[in-house]
Amino acid sequence: MSVLMKVISCLFVFCFAIIVGKSQSQVNQMKTHLTNLSSYAQLMERAGINLKNKQYQAALNDFKVAFMLKDSIGKYDYANAMVAAANVDSVDLAIAWFEEGVKLGLGVTEDEYLYFLTAEEFQNLKKQNAYQNQLDRLSLQVAQLKKRQAEAKCEWLKKIQHNSSRGAGEVVKSGFVLYWNQMGDSLVPYLVYLPAELEHKNNLRAIVYLHGGVSSATEFQFEDPSVADEPIFKLADRLGFVVIYPFGKKSYGWVRQRPAFQQVLAITEEVKLNYSLDSKEIYLGGMSNGGTAVYWFAAQSNTPFSAFFTLSADCELVIEPIDWERLHSDRPIYSFHTADDTIYPLKKISAVFASRKSPAWHLRTLKTGGHGFIYDPVKGHELFMQCITEMLEEVHKTR
């Protein structure tokens, strides 16, 4: 998502100029009075609408009032309010907000820096020395960040490629290993993650995990070191699972290309030859786009998977309708959703679940967490653990 889209879709700014010189009691009285007029959320929503409609003065007024009701402001809040202030020639206020946003990390990515450097909304700010000085400092930070990212990428690739270069009969090492699977003309990268405590063990349990964001990925993301931070790998450490992690992208992934679905099966079979996997304990799961694809696999008559799970996934395939009659209770599928998911609303999922009445499909709901609940820095890991533990317990009960 571009910074401009973030600027339009988020909403923000801290207007400390309004309260300068006033006592704390006066400020509290003002906050109480303003709260009675309109809530923070209502003001921010209205500010966003005004900003989108280029009603800049009205947006600025809403931002000013709204930020008196909140003590902490996000960096993109400052960016949104900058647009309103800059377009009504409140130059000093716009620059002050820019400086506050920069303190929180605004503008340090290349896309964000280029936005503040080139956006038409900030033409009048570029004449100000204070604004230019901030841009110069951001330019240095962006260059430093790019250097660190390049170094991290190099180290990551060196590690995963080194781990894959083992001799015949050599014990598979723990950690991340990069492999490539050739099927026809398609060469697809995938990772295998082996927790350290499993290095010398046999009959290993495994999860094949299909990541989300496939429909927006232009390239296979195996070069990105941040993939190691995916929650599934932390879960593997806790539960003692090997993780098989295929990569997908928009032009070849588990959304529109049937061969990409079939190649996941080929990758799974390939890993079974290199690792000592327990054929009765290989599971397939996925997040968002990846989770939707899981329904296709669950409806196939012959796969190596004992059970399936989906996380915040749609229950409608793009490539073909799901054959619900082919889901079997001895290979159940567990779908986990939050009540506040705005991407794939629970209401829709529940309606399909009620209409299908498949004994193999089990729907589980969580109260909060949103679409990406497993990524929540505070509760995400435990919620993910709760989902997979519940699935495993239910599967083992039926055996």
Rosetta blueprint (number, residue, H / E / L):
1 M L
2 S L
3 V H
4 L H
5 M H
6 K H
7 V H
8 I H
9 S H
10 C L
11 L L
12 F L
13 V L
14 F L
15 C L
16 F H
17 A H
18 I H
19 I L
20 V L
21 G L
22 K L
23 S L
24 Q H
25 S H
26 Q H
27 V H
28 N H
29 Q H
30 M H
31 K H
32 T H
33 H H
34 L H
35 T H
36 N H
37 L H
38 S L
39 S L
40 Y H
41 A H
42 Q H
43 L H
44 M H
45 E H
46 R H
47 A H
48 G H
49 I H
50 N H
51 L H
52 K H
53 N L
54 K L
55 Q L
56 Y H
57 Q H
58 A H
59 A H
60 L H
61 N H
62 D H
63 F H
64 K H
65 V H
66 A H
67 F H
68 M L
69 L L
70 K L
71 D L
72 S L
73 I L
74 G L
75 K H
76 Y H
77 D H
78 Y H
79 A H
80 N H
81 A H
82 M H
83 V H
84 A H
85 A H
86 A H
87 N L
88 V L
89 D L
90 S L
91 V H
92 D H
93 L H
94 A H
95 I H
96 A H
97 W H
98 F H
99 E H
100 E H
101 G H
102 V H
103 K H
104 L L
105 G L
106 L L
107 G L
108 V L
109 T L
110 E H
111 D H
112 E H
113 Y H
114 L H
115 Y H
116 F H
117 L H
118 T H
119 A L
120 E H
121 E H
122 F H
123 Q L
124 N L
125 L L
126 K L
127 K L
128 Q L
129 N H
130 A H
131 Y H
132 Q H
133 N H
134 Q H
135 L H
136 D H
137 R H
138 L H
139 S H
140 L H
141 Q H
142 V H
143 A H
144 Q H
145 L H
146 K H
147 K H
148 R H
149 Q H
150 A H
151 E H
152 A H
153 K H
154 C H
155 E H
156 W H
157 L H
158 K H
159 K H
160 I H
161 Q H
162 H H
163 N H
164 S H
165 S L
166 R L
167 G L
168 A L
169 G L
170 E L
171 V L
172 V L
173 K L
174 S L
175 G E
176 F E
177 V E
178 L E
179 Y E
180 W E
181 N E
182 Q E
183 M E
184 G L
185 D L
186 S E
187 L E
188 V E
189 P E
190 Y E
191 L E
192 V E
193 Y E
194 L E
195 P L
196 A H
197 E H
198 L H
199 E L
200 H L
201 K L
202 N L
203 N L
204 L E
205 R E
206 A E
207 I E
208 V E
209 Y E
210 L E
211 H L
212 G L
213 G L
214 V H
215 S H
216 S H
217 A L
218 T L
219 E L
220 F L
221 Q L
222 F L
223 E L
224 D L
225 P H
226 S H
227 V H
228 A H
229 D H
230 E L
231 P H
232 I H
233 F H
234 K H
235 L H
236 A H
237 D H
238 R H
239 L H
240 G L
241 F L
242 V E
243 V E
244 I E
245 Y E
246 P E
247 F L
248 G L
249 K E
250 K L
251 S L
252 Y E
253 G L
254 W L
255 V L
256 R L
257 Q L
258 R H
259 P H
260 A H
261 F H
262 Q H
263 Q H
264 V H
265 L H
266 A H
267 I H
268 T H
269 E H
270 E H
271 V H
272 K H
273 L H
274 N H
275 Y L
276 S L
277 L E
278 D E
279 S E
280 K E
281 E E
282 I E
283 Y E
284 L E
285 G E
286 G E
287 M E
288 S L
289 N H
290 G H
291 G H
292 T H
293 A H
294 V H
295 Y H
296 W H
297 F H
298 A H
299 A L
300 Q L
301 S L
302 N L
303 T L
304 P L
305 F L
306 S L
307 A E
308 F E
309 F E
310 T E
311 L E
312 S L
313 A L
314 D L
315 C L
316 E L
317 L L
318 V L
319 I L
320 E L
321 P L
322 I L
323 D L
324 W H
325 E H
326 R H
327 L L
328 H L
329 S L
330 D L
331 R L
332 P L
333 I E
334 Y E
335 S E
336 F E
337 H E
338 T E
339 A L
340 D L
341 D L
342 T L
343 I L
344 Y L
345 P L
346 L H
347 K H
348 K H
349 I H
350 S H
351 A H
352 V H
353 F H
354 A H
355 S H
356 R H
357 K L
358 S L
359 P L
360 A L
361 W E
362 H E
363 L E
364 R E
365 T E
366 L E
367 K L
368 T L
369 G L
370 G L
371 H L
372 G L
373 F H
374 I H
375 Y H
376 D L
377 P L
378 V L
379 K L
380 G H
381 H H
382 E H
383 L H
384 F H
385 M H
386 Q H
387 C H
388 I H
389 T H
390 E H
391 M H
392 L H
393 E H
394 E H
395 V H
396 H H
397 K H
398 T L
399 R L
